[in-house]
Amino acid sequence: MIGRGPIKDEKMVNFEFNMAGDLYLCGEPVRVLAIDEYKDYLSMAISGYVLVERYLNQH
């Protein structure tokens, strides 16, 4: 995803994700996650080639 702004796509309205340990809902920060909660949410990150390769190789 490039850029930022309000989420308008109906499919994404309730989208939750973990970014740098914070829980986001609808693109807005909700709360800080406990480390053991990280696994319960999709991870969102700004990734370079190496990080993407590592991620793909683990799945």
Summary of the structure (lengths in Angstrom):
residues: 59
radius of gyration: 12.7
end to end distance: 21.2
largest distance: 32.5
contacts: 102
relative contact order: 0.17
helix: 31%
strand: 24%
